[in-house]
């Protein structure tokens, strides 16, 4: 597996970077939730469940319990 580039390489305060599998990884910032992350990537906050299902093992049973600094795959 290729090393993942540091988010700092992308500048401009971006909190995500591409993965070798073609998706993206998003690092959760303060005051973010799955709704706001879905709106950022898909332009539709109702797609939060897509992100949750892709990260259920990392997030756990409660989608409201994401943590600052947590890395989420954005399919």
Secondary structure as GFF3:
##gff-version 3
##sequence-region A 1 75
A	DSSP	three_ten_helix	7	10	.	.	.	ID=ss1
A	DSSP	beta_strand	16	18	.	.	.	ID=ss2
A	DSSP	beta_strand	24	27	.	.	.	ID=ss3
A	DSSP	alpha_helix	34	42	.	.	.	ID=ss4
A	DSSP	three_ten_helix	45	47	.	.	.	ID=ss5
A	DSSP	alpha_helix	48	54	.	.	.	ID=ss6
A	DSSP	alpha_helix	56	59	.	.	.	ID=ss7
A	DSSP	beta_strand	71	74	.	.	.	ID=ss8
###
